Amino acid sequence: MQLIKPTALRENIYKILDGVIKTGNPQYIERKGHVIKIEASKQPSKLERLTPHNAIVGNPDDLISIKLEQ
């Protein structure tokens, strides 16, 4: 684990962020005795976030033989 200071982060923020995204390795920053972790995460797609719904009420086989009346 390599700790960097906030000044080094400020000087190279885009380089550090691009490195985290490219390698997937987190970067640790030390500030006032605390360690802050910058880590890349992948947001799930809209399709992956959908929740399944049981929308058919009743027997699904009855839908096959629906007769439309006019």
PDB file of N, CA, C, O and CB in Angstrom:
ATOM      1  N   MET A   1       0.856  -1.173   0.000  1.00  0.00           N
ATOM      2  CA  MET A   1       0.000   0.000   0.000  1.00  0.00           C
ATOM      3  C   MET A   1       0.902   1.235   0.000  1.00  0.00           C
ATOM      4  O   MET A   1       1.679   1.455   0.929  1.00  0.00           O
ATOM      5  CB  MET A   1      -0.974  -0.002   1.233  1.00  0.00           C
ATOM      6  N   GLN A   2       0.784   2.021  -1.042  1.00  0.00           N
ATOM      7  CA  GLN A   2       1.581   3.240  -1.170  1.00  0.00           C
ATOM      8  C   GLN A   2       0.712   4.434  -0.793  1.00  0.00           C
ATOM      9  O   GLN A   2      -0.318   4.685  -1.419  1.00  0.00           O
ATOM     10  CB  GLN A   2       2.148   3.398  -2.619  1.00  0.00           C
ATOM     11  N   LEU A   3       1.131   5.162   0.230  1.00  0.00           N
ATOM     12  CA  LEU A   3       0.399   6.347   0.665  1.00  0.00           C
ATOM     13  C   LEU A   3       0.966   7.575  -0.023  1.00  0.00           C
ATOM     14  O   LEU A   3       2.182   7.727  -0.145  1.00  0.00           O
ATOM     15  CB  LEU A   3       0.463   6.506   2.199  1.00  0.00           C
ATOM     16  N   ILE A   4       0.074   8.451  -0.474  1.00  0.00           N
ATOM     17  CA  ILE A   4       0.525   9.722  -1.034  1.00  0.00           C
ATOM     18  C   ILE A   4      -0.080  10.852  -0.213  1.00  0.00           C
ATOM     19  O   ILE A   4      -1.103  10.673   0.448  1.00  0.00           O
ATOM     20  CB  ILE A   4       0.131   9.852  -2.541  1.00  0.00           C
ATOM     21  N   LYS A   5       0.538  11.977  -0.259  1.00  0.00           N
ATOM     22  CA  LYS A   5       0.075  13.164   0.467  1.00  0.00           C
ATOM     23  C   LYS A   5      -0.905  13.941  -0.414  1.00  0.00           C
ATOM     24  O   LYS A   5      -0.876  13.808  -1.637  1.00  0.00           O
ATOM     25  CB  LYS A   5       1.279  14.070   0.886  1.00  0.00           C
ATOM     26  N   PRO A   6      -1.767  14.746   0.196  1.00  0.00           N
ATOM     27  CA  PRO A   6      -2.726  15.535  -0.585  1.00  0.00           C
ATOM     28  C   PRO A   6      -2.074  16.458  -1.607  1.00  0.00           C
ATOM     29  O   PRO A   6      -2.650  16.703  -2.667  1.00  0.00           O
ATOM     30  CB  PRO A   6      -3.574  16.351   0.340  1.00  0.00           C
ATOM     31  N   THR A   7      -0.891  16.972  -1.310  1.00  0.00           N
ATOM     32  CA  THR A   7      -0.199  17.849  -2.258  1.00  0.00           C
ATOM     33  C   THR A   7       0.156  17.097  -3.529  1.00  0.00           C
ATOM     34  O   THR A   7      -0.005  17.621  -4.631  1.00  0.00           O
ATOM     35  CB  THR A   7       1.067  18.438  -1.624  1.00  0.00           C
ATOM     36  N   ALA A   8       0.644  15.858  -3.378  1.00  0.00           N
ATOM     37  CA  ALA A   8       0.970  15.040  -4.551  1.00  0.00           C
ATOM     38  C   ALA A   8      -0.297  14.689  -5.319  1.00  0.00           C
ATOM     39  O   ALA A   8      -0.283  14.625  -6.549  1.00  0.00           O
ATOM     40  CB  ALA A   8       1.714  13.753  -4.133  1.00  0.00           C
ATOM     41  N   LEU A   9      -1.386  14.461  -4.602  1.00  0.00           N
ATOM     42  CA  LEU A   9      -2.671  14.188  -5.265  1.00  0.00           C
ATOM     43  C   LEU A   9      -3.109  15.401  -6.077  1.00  0.00           C
ATOM     44  O   LEU A   9      -3.539  15.268  -7.223  1.00  0.00           O
ATOM     45  CB  LEU A   9      -3.762  13.815  -4.226  1.00  0.00           C
ATOM     46  N   ARG A  10      -2.999  16.577  -5.480  1.00  0.00           N
ATOM     47  CA  ARG A  10      -3.411  17.806  -6.161  1.00  0.00           C
ATOM     48  C   ARG A  10      -2.586  18.047  -7.421  1.00  0.00           C
ATOM     49  O   ARG A  10      -3.116  18.491  -8.439  1.00  0.00           O
ATOM     50  CB  ARG A  10      -3.284  19.004  -5.217  1.00  0.00           C
ATOM     51  N   GLU A  11      -1.298  17.757  -7.352  1.00  0.00           N
ATOM     52  CA  GLU A  11      -0.415  17.985  -8.498  1.00  0.00           C
ATOM     53  C   GLU A  11      -0.682  17.007  -9.641  1.00  0.00           C
ATOM     54  O   GLU A  11      -0.521  17.359 -10.810  1.00  0.00           O
ATOM     55  CB  GLU A  11       1.036  17.875  -8.062  1.00  0.00           C
ATOM     56  N   ASN A  12      -1.088  15.786  -9.310  1.00  0.00           N
ATOM     57  CA  ASN A  12      -1.227  14.734 -10.325  1.00  0.00           C
ATOM     58  C   ASN A  12      -2.601  14.078 -10.307  1.00  0.00           C
ATOM     59  O   ASN A  12      -2.706  12.884 -10.586  1.00  0.00           O
ATOM     60  CB  ASN A  12      -0.164  13.677 -10.123  1.00  0.00           C
ATOM     61  N   ILE A  13      -3.640  14.812  -9.992  1.00  0.00           N
ATOM     62  CA  ILE A  13      -4.946  14.184  -9.771  1.00  0.00           C
ATOM     63  C   ILE A  13      -5.438  13.402 -10.984  1.00  0.00           C
ATOM     64  O   ILE A  13      -5.921  12.280 -10.831  1.00  0.00           O
ATOM     65  CB  ILE A  13      -5.965  15.236  -9.405  1.00  0.00           C
ATOM     66  N   TYR A  14      -5.328  13.964 -12.179  1.00  0.00           N
ATOM     67  CA  TYR A  14      -5.838  13.272 -13.365  1.00  0.00           C
ATOM     68  C   TYR A  14      -4.998  12.046 -13.696  1.00  0.00           C
ATOM     69  O   TYR A  14      -5.533  11.019 -14.115  1.00  0.00           O
ATOM     70  CB  TYR A  14      -5.869  14.221 -14.562  1.00  0.00           C
ATOM     71  N   LYS A  15      -3.700  12.148 -13.512  1.00  0.00           N
ATOM     72  CA  LYS A  15      -2.814  11.007 -13.746  1.00  0.00           C
ATOM     73  C   LYS A  15      -3.127   9.880 -12.753  1.00  0.00           C
ATOM     74  O   LYS A  15      -3.169   8.710 -13.135  1.00  0.00           O
ATOM     75  CB  LYS A  15      -1.329  11.438 -13.625  1.00  0.00           C
ATOM     76  N   ILE A  16      -3.342  10.230 -11.496  1.00  0.00           N
ATOM     77  CA  ILE A  16      -3.650   9.235 -10.466  1.00  0.00           C
ATOM     78  C   ILE A  16      -5.006   8.594 -10.727  1.00  0.00           C
ATOM     79  O   ILE A  16      -5.138   7.372 -10.649  1.00  0.00           O
ATOM     80  CB  ILE A  16      -3.629   9.878  -9.068  1.00  0.00           C
ATOM     81  N   LEU A  17      -6.019   9.408 -11.037  1.00  0.00           N
ATOM     82  CA  LEU A  17      -7.354   8.863 -11.303  1.00  0.00           C
ATOM     83  C   LEU A  17      -7.354   7.962 -12.532  1.00  0.00           C
ATOM     84  O   LEU A  17      -7.976   6.900 -12.519  1.00  0.00           O
ATOM     85  CB  LEU A  17      -8.362   9.998 -11.491  1.00  0.00           C
ATOM     86  N   ASP A  18      -6.666   8.375 -13.591  1.00  0.00           N
ATOM     87  CA  ASP A  18      -6.579   7.536 -14.789  1.00  0.00           C
ATOM     88  C   ASP A  18      -5.858   6.226 -14.495  1.00  0.00           C
ATOM     89  O   ASP A  18      -6.218   5.183 -15.040  1.00  0.00           O
ATOM     90  CB  ASP A  18      -5.860   8.286 -15.913  1.00  0.00           C
ATOM     91  N   GLY A  19      -4.841   6.275 -13.633  1.00  0.00           N
ATOM     92  CA  GLY A  19      -4.128   5.058 -13.253  1.00  0.00           C
ATOM     93  C   GLY A  19      -5.008   4.098 -12.471  1.00  0.00           C
ATOM     94  O   GLY A  19      -4.936   2.885 -12.671  1.00  0.00           O
ATOM     95  N   VAL A  20      -5.839   4.629 -11.580  1.00  0.00           N
ATOM     96  CA  VAL A  20      -6.766   3.788 -10.812  1.00  0.00           C
ATOM     97  C   VAL A  20      -7.767   3.124 -11.750  1.00  0.00           C
ATOM     98  O   VAL A  20      -8.071   1.942 -11.594  1.00  0.00           O
ATOM     99  CB  VAL A  20      -7.508   4.623  -9.738  1.00  0.00           C
ATOM    100  N   ILE A  21      -8.279   3.871 -12.717  1.00  0.00           N
ATOM    101  CA  ILE A  21      -9.244   3.312 -13.666  1.00  0.00           C
ATOM    102  C   ILE A  21      -8.582   2.269 -14.554  1.00  0.00           C
ATOM    103  O   ILE A  21      -9.158   1.210 -14.804  1.00  0.00           O
ATOM    104  CB  ILE A  21      -9.862   4.424 -14.527  1.00  0.00           C
ATOM    105  N   LYS A  22      -7.384   2.558 -15.029  1.00  0.00           N
ATOM    106  CA  LYS A  22      -6.694   1.662 -15.964  1.00  0.00           C
ATOM    107  C   LYS A  22      -6.263   0.358 -15.301  1.00  0.00           C
ATOM    108  O   LYS A  22      -6.469  -0.718 -15.863  1.00  0.00           O
ATOM    109  CB  LYS A  22      -5.479   2.359 -16.555  1.00  0.00           C
ATOM    110  N   THR A  23      -5.667   0.444 -14.114  1.00  0.00           N
ATOM    111  CA  THR A  23      -5.121  -0.753 -13.468  1.00  0.00           C
ATOM    112  C   THR A  23      -6.119  -1.450 -12.556  1.00  0.00           C
ATOM    113  O   THR A  23      -6.019  -2.657 -12.330  1.00  0.00           O
ATOM    114  CB  THR A  23      -3.898  -0.389 -12.676  1.00  0.00           C
ATOM    115  N   GLY A  24      -7.076  -0.699 -12.033  1.00  0.00           N
ATOM    116  CA  GLY A  24      -8.011  -1.277 -11.073  1.00  0.00           C
ATOM    117  C   GLY A  24      -7.459  -1.319  -9.656  1.00  0.00           C
ATOM    118  O   GLY A  24      -8.145  -1.762  -8.735  1.00  0.00           O
ATOM    119  N   ASN A  25      -6.227  -0.861  -9.477  1.00  0.00           N
ATOM    120  CA  ASN A  25      -5.614  -0.838  -8.144  1.00  0.00           C
ATOM    121  C   ASN A  25      -6.018   0.438  -7.419  1.00  0.00           C
ATOM    122  O   ASN A  25      -5.950   1.522  -7.999  1.00  0.00           O
ATOM    123  CB  ASN A  25      -4.066  -0.941  -8.241  1.00  0.00           C
ATOM    124  N   PRO A  26      -6.437   0.330  -6.158  1.00  0.00           N
ATOM    125  CA  PRO A  26      -6.825   1.535  -5.415  1.00  0.00           C
ATOM    126  C   PRO A  26      -5.619   2.396  -5.072  1.00  0.00           C
ATOM    127  O   PRO A  26      -4.486   1.916  -5.041  1.00  0.00           O
ATOM    128  CB  PRO A  26      -7.565   1.154  -4.137  1.00  0.00           C
ATOM    129  N   GLN A  27      -5.872   3.652  -4.821  1.00  0.00           N
ATOM    130  CA  GLN A  27      -4.829   4.594  -4.407  1.00  0.00           C
ATOM    131  C   GLN A  27      -5.195   5.103  -3.018  1.00  0.00           C
ATOM    132  O   GLN A  27      -6.361   5.392  -2.749  1.00  0.00           O
ATOM    133  CB  GLN A  27      -4.679   5.787  -5.433  1.00  0.00           C
ATOM    134  N   TYR A  28      -4.220   5.212  -2.148  1.00  0.00           N
ATOM    135  CA  TYR A  28      -4.448   5.624  -0.768  1.00  0.00           C
ATOM    136  C   TYR A  28      -3.822   6.988  -0.524  1.00  0.00           C
ATOM    137  O   TYR A  28      -2.682   7.240  -0.915  1.00  0.00           O
ATOM    138  CB  TYR A  28      -3.877   4.585   0.216  1.00  0.00           C
ATOM    139  N   ILE A  29      -4.581   7.865   0.126  1.00  0.00           N
ATOM    140  CA  ILE A  29      -4.121   9.206   0.442  1.00  0.00           C
ATOM    141  C   ILE A  29      -4.144   9.347   1.962  1.00  0.00           C
ATOM    142  O   ILE A  29      -5.110   8.948   2.612  1.00  0.00           O
ATOM    143  CB  ILE A  29      -5.009  10.302  -0.255  1.00  0.00           C
ATOM    144  N   GLU A  30      -3.082   9.913   2.524  1.00  0.00           N
ATOM    145  CA  GLU A  30      -3.010  10.119   3.970  1.00  0.00           C
ATOM    146  C   GLU A  30      -3.260  11.589   4.269  1.00  0.00           C
ATOM    147  O   GLU A  30      -2.613  12.468   3.700  1.00  0.00           O
ATOM    148  CB  GLU A  30      -1.632   9.665   4.538  1.00  0.00           C
ATOM    149  N   ARG A  31      -4.205  11.845   5.169  1.00  0.00           N
ATOM    150  CA  ARG A  31      -4.534  13.235   5.537  1.00  0.00           C
ATOM    151  C   ARG A  31      -4.914  13.276   7.014  1.00  0.00           C
ATOM    152  O   ARG A  31      -5.859  12.606   7.431  1.00  0.00           O
ATOM    153  CB  ARG A  31      -5.702  13.800   4.648  1.00  0.00           C
ATOM    154  N   LYS A  32      -4.198  14.043   7.788  1.00  0.00           N
ATOM    155  CA  LYS A  32      -4.465  14.255   9.217  1.00  0.00           C
ATOM    156  C   LYS A  32      -4.634  12.943   9.983  1.00  0.00           C
ATOM    157  O   LYS A  32      -5.538  12.810  10.807  1.00  0.00           O
ATOM    158  CB  LYS A  32      -5.713  15.107   9.391  1.00  0.00           C
ATOM    159  N   GLY A  33      -3.763  11.984   9.705  1.00  0.00           N
ATOM    160  CA  GLY A  33      -3.796  10.716  10.423  1.00  0.00           C
ATOM    161  C   GLY A  33      -4.820   9.721   9.918  1.00  0.00           C
ATOM    162  O   GLY A  33      -4.956   8.640  10.491  1.00  0.00           O
ATOM    163  N   HIS A  34      -5.536  10.053   8.874  1.00  0.00           N
ATOM    164  CA  HIS A  34      -6.533   9.161   8.284  1.00  0.00           C
ATOM    165  C   HIS A  34      -6.078   8.745   6.893  1.00  0.00           C
ATOM    166  O   HIS A  34      -5.370   9.481   6.205  1.00  0.00           O
ATOM    167  CB  HIS A  34      -7.926   9.843   8.222  1.00  0.00           C
ATOM    168  N   VAL A  35      -6.494   7.562   6.502  1.00  0.00           N
ATOM    169  CA  VAL A  35      -6.178   7.066   5.165  1.00  0.00           C
ATOM    170  C   VAL A  35      -7.468   7.043   4.354  1.00  0.00           C
ATOM    171  O   VAL A  35      -8.474   6.475   4.779  1.00  0.00           O
ATOM    172  CB  VAL A  35      -5.518   5.641   5.221  1.00  0.00           C
ATOM    173  N   ILE A  36      -7.425   7.665   3.188  1.00  0.00           N
ATOM    174  CA  ILE A  36      -8.575   7.743   2.283  1.00  0.00           C
ATOM    175  C   ILE A  36      -8.258   6.888   1.072  1.00  0.00           C
ATOM    176  O   ILE A  36      -7.162   6.960   0.516  1.00  0.00           O
ATOM    177  CB  ILE A  36      -8.895   9.229   1.867  1.00  0.00           C
ATOM    178  N   LYS A  37      -9.219   6.084   0.669  1.00  0.00           N
ATOM    179  CA  LYS A  37      -9.016   5.143  -0.434  1.00  0.00           C
ATOM    180  C   LYS A  37      -9.805   5.599  -1.664  1.00  0.00           C
ATOM    181  O   LYS A  37     -11.012   5.829  -1.588  1.00  0.00           O
ATOM    182  CB  LYS A  37      -9.441   3.709  -0.017  1.00  0.00           C
ATOM    183  N   ILE A  38      -9.114   5.727  -2.787  1.00  0.00           N
ATOM    184  CA  ILE A  38      -9.765   6.014  -4.068  1.00  0.00           C
ATOM    185  C   ILE A  38      -9.783   4.708  -4.840  1.00  0.00           C
ATOM    186  O   ILE A  38      -8.735   4.125  -5.119  1.00  0.00           O
ATOM    187  CB  ILE A  38      -9.023   7.163  -4.876  1.00  0.00           C
ATOM    188  N   GLU A  39     -10.977   4.254  -5.183  1.00  0.00           N
ATOM    189  CA  GLU A  39     -11.119   2.958  -5.838  1.00  0.00           C
ATOM    190  C   GLU A  39     -12.130   3.073  -6.972  1.00  0.00           C
ATOM    191  O   GLU A  39     -13.154   3.743  -6.836  1.00  0.00           O
ATOM    192  CB  GLU A  39     -11.554   1.867  -4.824  1.00  0.00           C
ATOM    193  N   ALA A  40     -11.840   2.426  -8.077  1.00  0.00           N
ATOM    194  CA  ALA A  40     -12.750   2.442  -9.219  1.00  0.00           C
ATOM    195  C   ALA A  40     -13.839   1.397  -9.005  1.00  0.00           C
ATOM    196  O   ALA A  40     -13.579   0.307  -8.497  1.00  0.00           O
ATOM    197  CB  ALA A  40     -11.984   2.177 -10.547  1.00  0.00           C
ATOM    198  N   SER A  41     -15.045   1.739  -9.394  1.00  0.00           N
ATOM    199  CA  SER A  41     -16.144   0.781  -9.353  1.00  0.00           C
ATOM    200  C   SER A  41     -16.926   0.919 -10.651  1.00  0.00           C
ATOM    201  O   SER A  41     -16.992   1.995 -11.246  1.00  0.00           O
ATOM    202  CB  SER A  41     -17.068   1.011  -8.104  1.00  0.00           C
ATOM    203  N   LYS A  42     -17.506  -0.175 -11.067  1.00  0.00           N
ATOM    204  CA  LYS A  42     -18.252  -0.176 -12.313  1.00  0.00           C
ATOM    205  C   LYS A  42     -19.742  -0.123 -11.990  1.00  0.00           C
ATOM    206  O   LYS A  42     -20.259  -0.947 -11.236  1.00  0.00           O
ATOM    207  CB  LYS A  42     -17.909  -1.429 -13.171  1.00  0.00           C
ATOM    208  N   GLN A  43     -20.415   0.856 -12.570  1.00  0.00           N
ATOM    209  CA  GLN A  43     -21.845   0.997 -12.343  1.00  0.00           C
ATOM    210  C   GLN A  43     -22.586  -0.013 -13.206  1.00  0.00           C
ATOM    211  O   GLN A  43     -22.306  -0.121 -14.400  1.00  0.00           O
ATOM    212  CB  GLN A  43     -22.320   2.440 -12.650  1.00  0.00           C
ATOM    213  N   PRO A  44     -23.530  -0.757 -12.625  1.00  0.00           N
ATOM    214  CA  PRO A  44     -24.278  -1.725 -13.429  1.00  0.00           C
ATOM    215  C   PRO A  44     -25.134  -1.024 -14.483  1.00  0.00           C
ATOM    216  O   PRO A  44     -25.554   0.119 -14.301  1.00  0.00           O
ATOM    217  CB  PRO A  44     -25.163  -2.596 -12.527  1.00  0.00           C
ATOM    218  N   SER A  45     -25.382  -1.728 -15.584  1.00  0.00           N
ATOM    219  CA  SER A  45     -26.185  -1.143 -16.656  1.00  0.00           C
ATOM    220  C   SER A  45     -27.649  -1.052 -16.226  1.00  0.00           C
ATOM    221  O   SER A  45     -28.047  -1.633 -15.216  1.00  0.00           O
ATOM    222  CB  SER A  45     -26.054  -1.976 -17.954  1.00  0.00           C
ATOM    223  N   LYS A  46     -28.432  -0.325 -16.995  1.00  0.00           N
ATOM    224  CA  LYS A  46     -29.850  -0.184 -16.681  1.00  0.00           C
ATOM    225  C   LYS A  46     -30.555  -1.534 -16.687  1.00  0.00           C
ATOM    226  O   LYS A  46     -31.428  -1.781 -15.854  1.00  0.00           O
ATOM    227  CB  LYS A  46     -30.520   0.759 -17.674  1.00  0.00           C
ATOM    228  N   LEU A  47     -30.184  -2.406 -17.616  1.00  0.00           N
ATOM    229  CA  LEU A  47     -30.816  -3.723 -17.679  1.00  0.00           C
ATOM    230  C   LEU A  47     -30.468  -4.574 -16.466  1.00  0.00           C
ATOM    231  O   LEU A  47     -31.305  -5.345 -15.995  1.00  0.00           O
ATOM    232  CB  LEU A  47     -30.401  -4.445 -18.950  1.00  0.00           C
ATOM    233  N   GLU A  48     -29.260  -4.450 -15.957  1.00  0.00           N
ATOM    234  CA  GLU A  48     -28.859  -5.212 -14.777  1.00  0.00           C
ATOM    235  C   GLU A  48     -29.560  -4.716 -13.512  1.00  0.00           C
ATOM    236  O   GLU A  48     -29.706  -5.466 -12.547  1.00  0.00           O
ATOM    237  CB  GLU A  48     -27.348  -5.135 -14.595  1.00  0.00           C
ATOM    238  N   ARG A  49     -29.991  -3.462 -13.517  1.00  0.00           N
ATOM    239  CA  ARG A  49     -30.658  -2.904 -12.338  1.00  0.00           C
ATOM    240  C   ARG A  49     -32.155  -3.169 -12.312  1.00  0.00           C
ATOM    241  O   ARG A  49     -32.806  -2.901 -11.302  1.00  0.00           O
ATOM    242  CB  ARG A  49     -30.418  -1.426 -12.274  1.00  0.00           C
ATOM    243  N   LEU A  50     -32.717  -3.692 -13.404  1.00  0.00           N
ATOM    244  CA  LEU A  50     -34.148  -3.968 -13.433  1.00  0.00           C
ATOM    245  C   LEU A  50     -34.503  -5.072 -12.446  1.00  0.00           C
ATOM    246  O   LEU A  50     -33.758  -6.038 -12.283  1.00  0.00           O
ATOM    247  CB  LEU A  50     -34.592  -4.357 -14.848  1.00  0.00           C
ATOM    248  N   THR A  51     -35.644  -4.917 -11.796  1.00  0.00           N
ATOM    249  CA  THR A  51     -36.119  -5.966 -10.905  1.00  0.00           C
ATOM    250  C   THR A  51     -37.215  -6.748 -11.615  1.00  0.00           C
ATOM    251  O   THR A  51     -38.079  -6.149 -12.257  1.00  0.00           O
ATOM    252  CB  THR A  51     -36.636  -5.375  -9.562  1.00  0.00           C
ATOM    253  N   PRO A  52     -37.196  -8.077 -11.513  1.00  0.00           N
ATOM    254  CA  PRO A  52     -38.223  -8.870 -12.184  1.00  0.00           C
ATOM    255  C   PRO A  52     -39.583  -8.681 -11.507  1.00  0.00           C
ATOM    256  O   PRO A  52     -39.675  -8.529 -10.289  1.00  0.00           O
ATOM    257  CB  PRO A  52     -37.831 -10.360 -12.190  1.00  0.00           C
ATOM    258  N   HIS A  53     -40.626  -8.695 -12.324  1.00  0.00           N
ATOM    259  CA  HIS A  53     -41.994  -8.547 -11.828  1.00  0.00           C
ATOM    260  C   HIS A  53     -42.831  -9.719 -12.332  1.00  0.00           C
ATOM    261  O   HIS A  53     -42.705 -10.139 -13.483  1.00  0.00           O
ATOM    262  CB  HIS A  53     -42.614  -7.184 -12.279  1.00  0.00           C
ATOM    263  N   ASN A  54     -43.664 -10.226 -11.477  1.00  0.00           N
ATOM    264  CA  ASN A  54     -44.624 -11.251 -11.885  1.00  0.00           C
ATOM    265  C   ASN A  54     -45.880 -10.527 -12.354  1.00  0.00           C
ATOM    266  O   ASN A  54     -46.780 -10.256 -11.559  1.00  0.00           O
ATOM    267  CB  ASN A  54     -44.943 -12.262 -10.709  1.00  0.00           C
ATOM    268  N   ALA A  55     -45.939 -10.217 -13.640  1.00  0.00           N
ATOM    269  CA  ALA A  55     -47.008  -9.379 -14.169  1.00  0.00           C
ATOM    270  C   ALA A  55     -48.228 -10.173 -14.611  1.00  0.00           C
ATOM    271  O   ALA A  55     -49.305  -9.600 -14.776  1.00  0.00           O
ATOM    272  CB  ALA A  55     -46.495  -8.575 -15.321  1.00  0.00           C
ATOM    273  N   ILE A  56     -48.084 -11.469 -14.804  1.00  0.00           N
ATOM    274  CA  ILE A  56     -49.217 -12.269 -15.262  1.00  0.00           C
ATOM    275  C   ILE A  56     -50.010 -12.725 -14.045  1.00  0.00           C
ATOM    276  O   ILE A  56     -49.487 -13.405 -13.163  1.00  0.00           O
ATOM    277  CB  ILE A  56     -48.743 -13.493 -16.112  1.00  0.00           C
ATOM    278  N   VAL A  57     -51.284 -12.336 -14.015  1.00  0.00           N
ATOM    279  CA  VAL A  57     -52.169 -12.768 -12.937  1.00  0.00           C
ATOM    280  C   VAL A  57     -53.024 -13.893 -13.491  1.00  0.00           C
ATOM    281  O   VAL A  57     -53.790 -13.693 -14.434  1.00  0.00           O
ATOM    282  CB  VAL A  57     -53.055 -11.582 -12.391  1.00  0.00           C
ATOM    283  N   GLY A  58     -52.897 -15.052 -12.918  1.00  0.00           N
ATOM    284  CA  GLY A  58     -53.664 -16.195 -13.402  1.00  0.00           C
ATOM    285  C   GLY A  58     -52.764 -17.191 -14.100  1.00  0.00           C
ATOM    286  O   GLY A  58     -51.550 -17.207 -13.892  1.00  0.00           O
ATOM    287  N   ASN A  59     -53.372 -18.022 -14.932  1.00  0.00           N
ATOM    288  CA  ASN A  59     -52.667 -19.090 -15.631  1.00  0.00           C
ATOM    289  C   ASN A  59     -52.098 -18.550 -16.947  1.00  0.00           C
ATOM    290  O   ASN A  59     -52.868 -18.063 -17.774  1.00  0.00           O
ATOM    291  CB  ASN A  59     -53.612 -20.297 -15.892  1.00  0.00           C
ATOM    292  N   PRO A  60     -50.786 -18.618 -17.173  1.00  0.00           N
ATOM    293  CA  PRO A  60     -50.203 -18.107 -18.415  1.00  0.00           C
ATOM    294  C   PRO A  60     -50.672 -18.869 -19.655  1.00  0.00           C
ATOM    295  O   PRO A  60     -50.678 -18.308 -20.751  1.00  0.00           O
ATOM    296  CB  PRO A  60     -48.698 -18.165 -18.330  1.00  0.00           C
ATOM    297  N   ASP A  61     -51.063 -20.134 -19.502  1.00  0.00           N
ATOM    298  CA  ASP A  61     -51.546 -20.905 -20.649  1.00  0.00           C
ATOM    299  C   ASP A  61     -52.859 -20.349 -21.189  1.00  0.00           C
ATOM    300  O   ASP A  61     -53.162 -20.529 -22.368  1.00  0.00           O
ATOM    301  CB  ASP A  61     -51.725 -22.370 -20.262  1.00  0.00           C
ATOM    302  N   ASP A  62     -53.639 -19.680 -20.353  1.00  0.00           N
ATOM    303  CA  ASP A  62     -54.893 -19.082 -20.811  1.00  0.00           C
ATOM    304  C   ASP A  62     -54.640 -17.931 -21.787  1.00  0.00           C
ATOM    305  O   ASP A  62     -55.528 -17.591 -22.569  1.00  0.00           O
ATOM    306  CB  ASP A  62     -55.709 -18.585 -19.614  1.00  0.00           C
ATOM    307  N   LEU A  63     -53.464 -17.332 -21.759  1.00  0.00           N
ATOM    308  CA  LEU A  63     -53.148 -16.230 -22.669  1.00  0.00           C
ATOM    309  C   LEU A  63     -52.974 -16.713 -24.110  1.00  0.00           C
ATOM    310  O   LEU A  63     -53.158 -15.941 -25.051  1.00  0.00           O
ATOM    311  CB  LEU A  63     -51.880 -15.517 -22.207  1.00  0.00           C
ATOM    312  N   ILE A  64     -52.628 -17.964 -24.277  1.00  0.00           N
ATOM    313  CA  ILE A  64     -52.404 -18.506 -25.618  1.00  0.00           C
ATOM    314  C   ILE A  64     -53.708 -18.583 -26.402  1.00  0.00           C
ATOM    315  O   ILE A  64     -53.723 -18.364 -27.614  1.00  0.00           O
ATOM    316  CB  ILE A  64     -51.759 -19.893 -25.534  1.00  0.00           C
ATOM    317  N   SER A  65     -54.784 -18.890 -25.723  1.00  0.00           N
ATOM    318  CA  SER A  65     -56.058 -19.103 -26.421  1.00  0.00           C
ATOM    319  C   SER A  65     -57.032 -17.941 -26.220  1.00  0.00           C
ATOM    320  O   SER A  65     -58.235 -18.163 -26.091  1.00  0.00           O
ATOM    321  CB  SER A  65     -56.703 -20.397 -25.943  1.00  0.00           C
ATOM    322  N   ILE A  66     -56.533 -16.726 -26.193  1.00  0.00           N
ATOM    323  CA  ILE A  66     -57.414 -15.564 -26.050  1.00  0.00           C
ATOM    324  C   ILE A  66     -58.140 -15.340 -27.372  1.00  0.00           C
ATOM    325  O   ILE A  66     -57.524 -15.322 -28.437  1.00  0.00           O
ATOM    326  CB  ILE A  66     -56.608 -14.286 -25.630  1.00  0.00           C
ATOM    327  N   LYS A  67     -59.446 -15.171 -27.288  1.00  0.00           N
ATOM    328  CA  LYS A  67     -60.261 -14.871 -28.471  1.00  0.00           C
ATOM    329  C   LYS A  67     -60.769 -13.443 -28.336  1.00  0.00           C
ATOM    330  O   LYS A  67     -61.389 -13.077 -27.338  1.00  0.00           O
ATOM    331  CB  LYS A  67     -61.457 -15.887 -28.626  1.00  0.00           C
ATOM    332  N   LEU A  68     -60.496 -12.656 -29.353  1.00  0.00           N
ATOM    333  CA  LEU A  68     -60.951 -11.275 -29.348  1.00  0.00           C
ATOM    334  C   LEU A  68     -62.353 -11.214 -29.924  1.00  0.00           C
ATOM    335  O   LEU A  68     -62.607 -11.729 -31.013  1.00  0.00           O
ATOM    336  CB  LEU A  68     -59.988 -10.368 -30.146  1.00  0.00           C
ATOM    337  N   GLU A  69     -63.253 -10.590 -29.202  1.00  0.00           N
ATOM    338  CA  GLU A  69     -64.633 -10.448 -29.664  1.00  0.00           C
ATOM    339  C   GLU A  69     -64.839  -9.029 -30.166  1.00  0.00           C
ATOM    340  O   GLU A  69     -64.308  -8.066 -29.613  1.00  0.00           O
ATOM    341  CB  GLU A  69     -65.646 -10.786 -28.531  1.00  0.00           C
ATOM    342  N   GLN A  70     -65.630  -8.930 -31.235  1.00  0.00           N
ATOM    343  CA  GLN A  70     -65.892  -7.601 -31.793  1.00  0.00           C
ATOM    344  C   GLN A  70     -67.324  -7.226 -31.612  1.00  0.00           C
ATOM    345  O   GLN A  70     -67.733  -6.139 -32.019  1.00  0.00           O
ATOM    346  CB  GLN A  70     -65.528  -7.542 -33.259  1.00  0.00           C
TER     347      GLN A  70
END
